[in-house]
Amino acid sequence: MKKLISKLYIAWLIITVGLFSACTPDSFELEGKDVTVDDLVEGIAFSITHDSENPNIVYLKSLMPSSYQVCWQHP
């Protein structure tokens, strides 16, 4: 019986410590800008190629590192 109680106490202790250590405060603040307007030019930040068979198809490729989220805005 004492073994069962000690095992339950250890399990309760592990769960309690796990709950308190697993929670971290959320941060919704954006970091400072590290890309300037001069960095966002064709050939440095992105490339544009046209399909040779179909002139209505345009390929846009981001040349930025994978840490950036790419969102294309076009008319």
Biopython code that builds the backbone (N, CA, C, O; Angstrom):
import numpy as np
from Bio.PDB.StructureBuilder import StructureBuilder

atoms = [
    (1, "MET", "N", (0.822, -1.197, 0.000)),
    (1, "MET", "CA", (0.000, 0.000, 0.000)),
    (1, "MET", "C", (0.866, 1.261, 0.000)),
    (1, "MET", "O", (0.555, 2.243, -0.673)),
    (2, "LYS", "N", (1.975, 1.212, 0.780)),
    (2, "LYS", "CA", (2.847, 2.370, 0.846)),
    (2, "LYS", "C", (3.523, 2.624, -0.501)),
    (2, "LYS", "O", (3.770, 3.773, -0.868)),
    (3, "LYS", "N", (3.823, 1.548, -1.240)),
    (3, "LYS", "CA", (4.423, 1.701, -2.564)),
    (3, "LYS", "C", (3.456, 2.407, -3.517)),
    (3, "LYS", "O", (3.857, 3.271, -4.296)),
    (4, "LEU", "N", (2.195, 2.031, -3.443)),
    (4, "LEU", "CA", (1.179, 2.649, -4.290)),
    (4, "LEU", "C", (1.033, 4.143, -3.977)),
    (4, "LEU", "O", (0.933, 4.968, -4.885)),
    (5, "ILE", "N", (1.023, 4.472, -2.708)),
    (5, "ILE", "CA", (0.887, 5.875, -2.303)),
    (5, "ILE", "C", (2.114, 6.666, -2.737)),
    (5, "ILE", "O", (1.982, 7.800, -3.200)),
    (6, "SER", "N", (3.298, 6.093, -2.597)),
    (6, "SER", "CA", (4.510, 6.812, -2.998)),
    (6, "SER", "C", (4.562, 6.982, -4.516)),
    (6, "SER", "O", (5.013, 8.017, -5.005)),
    (7, "LYS", "N", (4.104, 5.978, -5.263)),
    (7, "LYS", "CA", (4.069, 6.091, -6.722)),
    (7, "LYS", "C", (3.058, 7.153, -7.155)),
    (7, "LYS", "O", (3.330, 7.927, -8.072)),
    (8, "LEU", "N", (1.902, 7.194, -6.505)),
    (8, "LEU", "CA", (0.903, 8.208, -6.826)),
    (8, "LEU", "C", (1.420, 9.612, -6.478)),
    (8, "LEU", "O", (1.186, 10.569, -7.216)),
    (9, "TYR", "N", (2.121, 9.717, -5.350)),
    (9, "TYR", "CA", (2.686, 11.008, -4.946)),
    (9, "TYR", "C", (3.735, 11.464, -5.956)),
    (9, "TYR", "O", (3.751, 12.637, -6.326)),
    (10, "ILE", "N", (4.595, 10.584, -6.402)),
    (10, "ILE", "CA", (5.612, 10.929, -7.395)),
    (10, "ILE", "C", (4.962, 11.309, -8.721)),
    (10, "ILE", "O", (5.384, 12.268, -9.367)),
    (11, "ALA", "N", (3.937, 10.562, -9.130)),
    (11, "ALA", "CA", (3.230, 10.887, -10.372)),
    (11, "ALA", "C", (2.556, 12.259, -10.268)),
    (11, "ALA", "O", (2.612, 13.049, -11.210)),
    (12, "TRP", "N", (1.926, 12.542, -9.136)),
    (12, "TRP", "CA", (1.292, 13.846, -8.924)),
    (12, "TRP", "C", (2.330, 14.961, -8.955)),
    (12, "TRP", "O", (2.083, 16.020, -9.531)),
    (13, "LEU", "N", (3.487, 14.735, -8.343)),
    (13, "LEU", "CA", (4.562, 15.718, -8.323)),
    (13, "LEU", "C", (5.098, 15.983, -9.732)),
    (13, "LEU", "O", (5.335, 17.136, -10.093)),
    (14, "ILE", "N", (5.289, 14.948, -10.517)),
    (14, "ILE", "CA", (5.778, 15.095, -11.891)),
    (14, "ILE", "C", (4.769, 15.855, -12.744)),
    (14, "ILE", "O", (5.151, 16.736, -13.514)),
    (15, "ILE", "N", (3.493, 15.526, -12.616)),
    (15, "ILE", "CA", (2.450, 16.217, -13.383)),
    (15, "ILE", "C", (2.375, 17.684, -12.990)),
    (15, "ILE", "O", (2.250, 18.548, -13.857)),
    (16, "THR", "N", (2.448, 17.976, -11.705)),
    (16, "THR", "CA", (2.378, 19.362, -11.235)),
    (16, "THR", "C", (3.568, 20.172, -11.737)),
    (16, "THR", "O", (3.394, 21.289, -12.224)),
    (17, "VAL", "N", (4.756, 19.630, -11.626)),
    (17, "VAL", "CA", (5.954, 20.325, -12.114)),
    (17, "VAL", "C", (5.878, 20.492, -13.635)),
    (17, "VAL", "O", (6.252, 21.539, -14.164)),
    (18, "GLY", "N", (5.402, 19.482, -14.322)),
    (18, "GLY", "CA", (5.263, 19.563, -15.779)),
    (18, "GLY", "C", (4.291, 20.642, -16.220)),
    (18, "GLY", "O", (4.546, 21.347, -17.197)),
    (19, "LEU", "N", (3.184, 20.777, -15.511)),
    (19, "LEU", "CA", (2.198, 21.803, -15.868)),
    (19, "LEU", "C", (2.742, 23.212, -15.682)),
    (19, "LEU", "O", (2.503, 24.087, -16.514)),
    (20, "PHE", "N", (3.471, 23.433, -14.595)),
    (20, "PHE", "CA", (3.987, 24.771, -14.331)),
    (20, "PHE", "C", (5.187, 25.117, -15.201)),
    (20, "PHE", "O", (5.391, 26.287, -15.525)),
    (21, "SER", "N", (5.974, 24.138, -15.579)),
    (21, "SER", "CA", (7.153, 24.438, -16.387)),
    (21, "SER", "C", (6.829, 24.467, -17.876)),
    (21, "SER", "O", (7.606, 25.032, -18.647)),
    (22, "ALA", "N", (5.721, 23.886, -18.310)),
    (22, "ALA", "CA", (5.383, 23.837, -19.728)),
    (22, "ALA", "C", (4.759, 25.126, -20.223)),
    (22, "ALA", "O", (4.771, 25.382, -21.427)),
    (23, "CYS", "N", (4.223, 25.935, -19.351)),
    (23, "CYS", "CA", (3.547, 27.156, -19.764)),
    (23, "CYS", "C", (4.535, 28.311, -19.839)),
    (23, "CYS", "O", (5.281, 28.573, -18.896)),
    (24, "THR", "N", (4.527, 28.988, -20.965)),
    (24, "THR", "CA", (5.341, 30.188, -21.127)),
    (24, "THR", "C", (4.431, 31.309, -21.599)),
    (24, "THR", "O", (3.448, 31.047, -22.291)),
    (25, "PRO", "N", (4.728, 32.535, -21.247)),
    (25, "PRO", "CA", (3.867, 33.636, -21.683)),
    (25, "PRO", "C", (3.977, 33.849, -23.194)),
    (25, "PRO", "O", (5.052, 33.706, -23.777)),
    (26, "ASP", "N", (2.854, 34.192, -23.811)),
    (26, "ASP", "CA", (2.826, 34.453, -25.241)),
    (26, "ASP", "C", (3.353, 35.848, -25.519)),
    (26, "ASP", "O", (3.146, 36.777, -24.738)),
    (27, "SER", "N", (4.033, 35.977, -26.641)),
    (27, "SER", "CA", (4.534, 37.282, -27.068)),
    (27, "SER", "C", (3.955, 37.572, -28.441)),
    (27, "SER", "O", (4.216, 36.840, -29.396)),
    (28, "PHE", "N", (3.170, 38.639, -28.543)),
    (28, "PHE", "CA", (2.530, 39.002, -29.796)),
    (28, "PHE", "C", (3.172, 40.231, -30.426)),
    (28, "PHE", "O", (2.608, 40.824, -31.345)),
    (29, "GLU", "N", (4.334, 40.612, -29.943)),
    (29, "GLU", "CA", (5.022, 41.774, -30.468)),
    (29, "GLU", "C", (5.865, 41.381, -31.675)),
    (29, "GLU", "O", (6.500, 40.326, -31.686)),
    (30, "LEU", "N", (5.862, 42.238, -32.685)),
    (30, "LEU", "CA", (6.706, 42.020, -33.852)),
    (30, "LEU", "C", (8.091, 42.577, -33.574)),
    (30, "LEU", "O", (8.251, 43.564, -32.857)),
    (31, "GLU", "N", (9.084, 41.925, -34.155)),
    (31, "GLU", "CA", (10.442, 42.410, -33.993)),
    (31, "GLU", "C", (10.659, 43.603, -34.921)),
    (31, "GLU", "O", (9.821, 43.898, -35.773)),
    (32, "GLY", "N", (11.763, 44.267, -34.752)),
    (32, "GLY", "CA", (12.077, 45.424, -35.583)),
    (32, "GLY", "C", (12.299, 45.026, -37.042)),
    (32, "GLY", "O", (12.599, 43.871, -37.343)),
    (33, "LYS", "N", (12.149, 45.987, -37.933)),
    (33, "LYS", "CA", (12.347, 45.720, -39.356)),
    (33, "LYS", "C", (13.827, 45.517, -39.635)),
    (33, "LYS", "O", (14.661, 46.313, -39.204)),
    (34, "ASP", "N", (14.149, 44.463, -40.349)),
    (34, "ASP", "CA", (15.535, 44.226, -40.723)),
    (34, "ASP", "C", (15.723, 44.193, -42.237)),
    (34, "ASP", "O", (16.807, 43.873, -42.725)),
    (35, "VAL", "N", (14.659, 44.525, -42.984)),
    (35, "VAL", "CA", (14.726, 44.595, -44.432)),
    (35, "VAL", "C", (14.352, 46.015, -44.842)),
    (35, "VAL", "O", (13.328, 46.548, -44.413)),
    (36, "THR", "N", (15.187, 46.615, -45.671)),
    (36, "THR", "CA", (14.899, 47.965, -46.149)),
    (36, "THR", "C", (14.281, 47.897, -47.538)),
    (36, "THR", "O", (14.238, 46.834, -48.157)),
    (37, "VAL", "N", (13.811, 49.025, -48.016)),
    (37, "VAL", "CA", (13.216, 49.099, -49.359)),
    (37, "VAL", "C", (14.270, 48.785, -50.417)),
    (37, "VAL", "O", (13.955, 48.205, -51.457)),
    (38, "ASP", "N", (15.506, 49.161, -50.157)),
    (38, "ASP", "CA", (16.578, 48.887, -51.117)),
    (38, "ASP", "C", (16.890, 47.401, -51.242)),
    (38, "ASP", "O", (17.428, 46.965, -52.260)),
    (39, "ASP", "N", (16.557, 46.619, -50.218)),
    (39, "ASP", "CA", (16.773, 45.172, -50.267)),
    (39, "ASP", "C", (15.714, 44.459, -51.100)),
    (39, "ASP", "O", (15.927, 43.325, -51.529)),
    (40, "LEU", "N", (14.591, 45.101, -51.329)),
    (40, "LEU", "CA", (13.461, 44.450, -52.005)),
    (40, "LEU", "C", (13.420, 44.803, -53.487)),
    (40, "LEU", "O", (12.409, 45.307, -53.976)),
    (41, "VAL", "N", (14.497, 44.545, -54.193)),
    (41, "VAL", "CA", (14.559, 44.803, -55.635)),
    (41, "VAL", "C", (14.692, 43.476, -56.369)),
    (41, "VAL", "O", (15.133, 42.474, -55.806)),
    (42, "GLU", "N", (14.301, 43.494, -57.640)),
    (42, "GLU", "CA", (14.369, 42.286, -58.447)),
    (42, "GLU", "C", (15.828, 41.849, -58.596)),
    (42, "GLU", "O", (16.712, 42.667, -58.849)),
    (43, "GLY", "N", (16.054, 40.584, -58.439)),
    (43, "GLY", "CA", (17.393, 40.027, -58.520)),
    (43, "GLY", "C", (18.007, 39.808, -57.153)),
    (43, "GLY", "O", (18.851, 38.927, -56.992)),
    (44, "ILE", "N", (17.601, 40.591, -56.166)),
    (44, "ILE", "CA", (18.111, 40.420, -54.802)),
    (44, "ILE", "C", (17.075, 39.713, -53.934)),
    (44, "ILE", "O", (17.399, 38.757, -53.229)),
    (45, "ALA", "N", (15.835, 40.180, -53.984)),
    (45, "ALA", "CA", (14.786, 39.633, -53.132)),
    (45, "ALA", "C", (13.860, 38.670, -53.871)),
    (45, "ALA", "O", (13.271, 37.779, -53.259)),
    (46, "PHE", "N", (13.734, 38.848, -55.177)),
    (46, "PHE", "CA", (12.826, 37.991, -55.937)),
    (46, "PHE", "C", (13.267, 37.941, -57.390)),
    (46, "PHE", "O", (14.071, 38.755, -57.845)),
    (47, "SER", "N", (12.715, 36.954, -58.115)),
    (47, "SER", "CA", (12.965, 36.866, -59.556)),
    (47, "SER", "C", (11.637, 36.649, -60.265)),
    (47, "SER", "O", (10.722, 36.023, -59.731)),
    (48, "ILE", "N", (11.551, 37.179, -61.479)),
    (48, "ILE", "CA", (10.351, 37.048, -62.302)),
    (48, "ILE", "C", (10.768, 36.394, -63.609)),
    (48, "ILE", "O", (11.674, 36.875, -64.289)),
    (49, "THR", "N", (10.104, 35.294, -63.959)),
    (49, "THR", "CA", (10.358, 34.634, -65.240)),
    (49, "THR", "C", (9.026, 34.380, -65.921)),
    (49, "THR", "O", (8.021, 34.099, -65.269)),
    (50, "HIS", "N", (9.033, 34.482, -67.234)),
    (50, "HIS", "CA", (7.827, 34.241, -68.029)),
    (50, "HIS", "C", (7.918, 32.864, -68.662)),
    (50, "HIS", "O", (9.001, 32.403, -69.021)),
    (51, "ASP", "N", (6.775, 32.218, -68.795)),
    (51, "ASP", "CA", (6.711, 30.913, -69.433)),
    (51, "ASP", "C", (6.887, 31.108, -70.936)),
    (51, "ASP", "O", (6.224, 31.954, -71.535)),
    (52, "SER", "N", (7.777, 30.327, -71.545)),
    (52, "SER", "CA", (8.046, 30.491, -72.983)),
    (52, "SER", "C", (6.901, 29.981, -73.848)),
    (52, "SER", "O", (6.712, 30.466, -74.963)),
    (53, "GLU", "N", (6.141, 29.018, -73.361)),
    (53, "GLU", "CA", (5.043, 28.460, -74.148)),
    (53, "GLU", "C", (3.756, 29.244, -73.979)),
    (53, "GLU", "O", (2.967, 29.338, -74.919)),
    (54, "ASN", "N", (3.527, 29.804, -72.809)),
    (54, "ASN", "CA", (2.296, 30.537, -72.542)),
    (54, "ASN", "C", (2.673, 31.891, -71.939)),
    (54, "ASN", "O", (3.124, 31.952, -70.795)),
    (55, "PRO", "N", (2.493, 32.973, -72.694)),
    (55, "PRO", "CA", (2.905, 34.290, -72.188)),
    (55, "PRO", "C", (2.043, 34.798, -71.027)),
    (55, "PRO", "O", (2.400, 35.788, -70.389)),
    (56, "ASN", "N", (0.927, 34.143, -70.747)),
    (56, "ASN", "CA", (0.072, 34.573, -69.651)),
    (56, "ASN", "C", (0.517, 34.003, -68.294)),
    (56, "ASN", "O", (-0.038, 34.367, -67.257)),
    (57, "ILE", "N", (1.497, 33.127, -68.302)),
    (57, "ILE", "CA", (1.984, 32.525, -67.059)),
    (57, "ILE", "C", (3.282, 33.220, -66.663)),
    (57, "ILE", "O", (4.234, 33.292, -67.440)),
    (58, "VAL", "N", (3.292, 33.725, -65.438)),
    (58, "VAL", "CA", (4.471, 34.401, -64.893)),
    (58, "VAL", "C", (4.853, 33.683, -63.606)),
    (58, "VAL", "O", (3.994, 33.429, -62.761)),
    (59, "TYR", "N", (6.119, 33.355, -63.448)),
    (59, "TYR", "CA", (6.624, 32.682, -62.259)),
    (59, "TYR", "C", (7.338, 33.706, -61.378)),
    (59, "TYR", "O", (8.259, 34.392, -61.821)),
    (60, "LEU", "N", (6.898, 33.795, -60.132)),
    (60, "LEU", "CA", (7.529, 34.652, -59.142)),
    (60, "LEU", "C", (8.242, 33.753, -58.139)),
    (60, "LEU", "O", (7.639, 32.835, -57.583)),
    (61, "LYS", "N", (9.524, 34.016, -57.909)),
    (61, "LYS", "CA", (10.298, 33.197, -56.980)),
    (61, "LYS", "C", (10.952, 34.114, -55.958)),
    (61, "LYS", "O", (11.605, 35.093, -56.319)),
    (62, "SER", "N", (10.775, 33.797, -54.692)),
    (62, "SER", "CA", (11.397, 34.564, -53.625)),
    (62, "SER", "C", (12.832, 34.104, -53.449)),
    (62, "SER", "O", (13.108, 32.906, -53.405)),
    (63, "LEU", "N", (13.746, 35.061, -53.348)),
    (63, "LEU", "CA", (15.158, 34.771, -53.103)),
    (63, "LEU", "C", (15.547, 35.103, -51.668)),
    (63, "LEU", "O", (16.722, 35.050, -51.303)),
    (64, "MET", "N", (14.548, 35.446, -50.859)),
    (64, "MET", "CA", (14.789, 35.761, -49.454)),
    (64, "MET", "C", (15.034, 34.461, -48.676)),
    (64, "MET", "O", (14.604, 33.396, -49.117)),
    (65, "PRO", "N", (15.712, 34.531, -47.535)),
    (65, "PRO", "CA", (15.920, 33.318, -46.727)),
    (65, "PRO", "C", (14.591, 32.718, -46.262)),
    (65, "PRO", "O", (13.561, 33.393, -46.267)),
    (66, "SER", "N", (14.623, 31.479, -45.871)),
    (66, "SER", "CA", (13.395, 30.772, -45.491)),
    (66, "SER", "C", (12.791, 31.309, -44.198)),
    (66, "SER", "O", (11.674, 30.929, -43.849)),
    (67, "SER", "N", (13.484, 32.168, -43.488)),
    (67, "SER", "CA", (12.928, 32.723, -42.251)),
    (67, "SER", "C", (11.899, 33.816, -42.516)),
    (67, "SER", "O", (11.238, 34.273, -41.584)),
    (68, "TYR", "N", (11.751, 34.244, -43.770)),
    (68, "TYR", "CA", (10.782, 35.280, -44.127)),
    (68, "TYR", "C", (9.522, 34.656, -44.714)),
    (68, "TYR", "O", (9.592, 33.675, -45.454)),
    (69, "GLN", "N", (8.378, 35.228, -44.380)),
    (69, "GLN", "CA", (7.093, 34.807, -44.938)),
    (69, "GLN", "C", (6.846, 35.621, -46.205)),
    (69, "GLN", "O", (6.889, 36.851, -46.171)),
    (70, "VAL", "N", (6.591, 34.950, -47.309)),
    (70, "VAL", "CA", (6.407, 35.634, -48.588)),
    (70, "VAL", "C", (4.922, 35.805, -48.861)),
    (70, "VAL", "O", (4.140, 34.865, -48.716)),
    (71, "CYS", "N", (4.542, 37.011, -49.256)),
    (71, "CYS", "CA", (3.160, 37.308, -49.617)),
    (71, "CYS", "C", (3.195, 38.204, -50.841)),
    (71, "CYS", "O", (3.654, 39.343, -50.762)),
    (72, "TRP", "N", (2.718, 37.706, -51.966)),
    (72, "TRP", "CA", (2.741, 38.465, -53.215)),
    (72, "TRP", "C", (1.481, 39.317, -53.306)),
    (72, "TRP", "O", (0.372, 38.826, -53.099)),
    (73, "GLN", "N", (1.658, 40.573, -53.612)),
    (73, "GLN", "CA", (0.530, 41.480, -53.864)),
    (73, "GLN", "C", (0.662, 41.983, -55.284)),
    (73, "GLN", "O", (1.683, 42.555, -55.664)),
    (74, "HIS", "N", (-0.383, 41.765, -56.064)),
    (74, "HIS", "CA", (-0.354, 42.192, -57.470)),
    (74, "HIS", "C", (-1.745, 42.689, -57.852)),
    (74, "HIS", "O", (-2.735, 42.340, -57.209)),
    (75, "PRO", "N", (-1.813, 43.502, -58.896)),
    (75, "PRO", "CA", (-3.139, 44.023, -59.283)),
    (75, "PRO", "C", (-4.025, 42.960, -59.886)),
    (75, "PRO", "O", (-5.163, 43.244, -60.259)),
]
sb = StructureBuilder()
sb.init_structure("model")
sb.init_model(0)
sb.init_chain("A")
sb.init_seg("    ")
for serial, (resi, resn, name, xyz) in enumerate(atoms, 1):
    if name == "N":
        sb.init_residue(resn, " ", resi, " ")
    sb.init_atom(name, np.array(xyz, "f"), 0.0, 1.0, " ", f" {name:<3s}", serial, name[0])
structure = sb.get_structure()
